Amino acid sequence: MVTKEDVQSMIDRLEGGTVENREVEPGFWVVKSQHGAEIVVSFAPPVVILRVRVMEPPVETGKRSDFYRQLLEFNAHDLVHGSYGLEGEHVVLTDALELGHLDFEEFEATFDSLTLALKSHMSALAPYRER
């Protein structure tokens, strides 16, 4: 099984070793991508969870309905790894990977998928931003 130290090593290798990262508590890192996204990585055996806060949903009911539809369409068509969801009053993009046989390539692919999704989806989600 992959250890906490193995996950730290994988984080250190991301984007050719150029990502900024800090362990804010044991097994809980904030990793800043080259595009500025802050992805939280949480070592929670038997999985490691990658999560990024995207935005708050719109308050207006009509806009909110359209917004959630857009997120569900992204989940169905655009995301290889992870999905959009709600965490309190924030939309998050998240994925979990099993630690049993996790290797760097799988970890990196998930990280890249989340950062690419953010970059490519933000223009479609921007009209829904109210705050």
Residue pairs with C-beta under 8 A, 6 or more apart in sequence:
1 45
1 46
1 99
1 100
2 48
2 99
2 100
2 102
4 26
4 27
4 43
6 102
7 27
7 29
7 41
7 43
7 48
7 107
8 23
8 29
10 104
10 107
10 108
11 19
11 21
11 29
11 31
11 41
12 21
13 104
13 108
14 21
14 31
14 108
14 111
15 33
15 34
18 34
19 31
19 32
19 33
19 34
20 31
20 32
21 29
21 30
21 31
21 32
22 29
22 30
23 29
24 30
27 42
27 43
27 44
28 40
28 41
28 42
28 43
29 40
29 41
29 42
30 38
30 39
30 40
30 41
31 38
31 39
31 40
31 41
31 111
32 38
32 39
33 39
33 111
33 115
34 115
35 115
35 118
35 119
37 52
37 114
37 115
37 118
38 52
38 53
39 50
39 51
39 52
39 111
39 114
39 115
40 49
40 50
40 51
40 52
41 48
41 49
41 50
42 48
42 49
42 50
42 51
45 99
46 98
46 99
46 100
47 96
47 97
47 98
47 99
48 96
48 97
48 99
48 102
48 107
49 94
49 95
49 96
50 82
50 94
50 95
50 96
50 97
50 110
50 111
50 114
51 87
51 92
51 93
51 94
51 95
52 92
52 93
52 94
52 114
52 118
53 87
53 90
53 91
53 92
54 84
54 90
54 91
54 92
54 93
54 118
54 125
55 90
55 91
55 125
55 128
55 129
56 89
56 90
56 91
56 129
56 130
56 131
57 64
57 67
57 68
57 86
57 89
57 91
57 128
58 64
58 67
58 128
58 129
58 130
59 130
60 130
63 128
63 130
66 128
67 125
67 128
70 124
70 125
70 128
71 84
71 91
72 84
74 84
74 117
74 121
75 83
75 84
78 117
78 120
78 121
79 113
79 117
80 109
80 113
81 95
81 109
81 110
81 113
81 114
82 93
82 94
82 95
82 110
82 113
82 114
82 117
83 93
83 94
83 95
84 91
84 92
84 93
85 91
85 92
85 93
85 94
86 92
87 94
93 114
93 117
93 118
95 110
95 113
95 114
97 106
97 107
97 110
